[in-house]
């Protein structure tokens, strides 16, 4: 779990901003959102395939075609 210590005289909103940044760097929010709802294995696999397909399509469209 991420910990952020509030320095003396530091506003709470700045400490909260640092806390959110550490959570994002650790990937804690991503994991928590993934486990928020149950997802069937077949649905997870389908999403991964679609994601790979999108990435390949984007990568192919960015690469100039050699003639």
C-alpha angles and dihedrals in degrees: 000000000000119000128197121183116212110232119224110275093010115136114245094234091060091050089049090051090053090048092052090048092053091048090053093047091051092047093235094135093050091052093046092051091048090055096042092096131018113257122195116238092241091053091048091051091048091052091049091051092049090048092051090048091051092049092050091048091050092046092049093049092051095050113084112236116241114228 
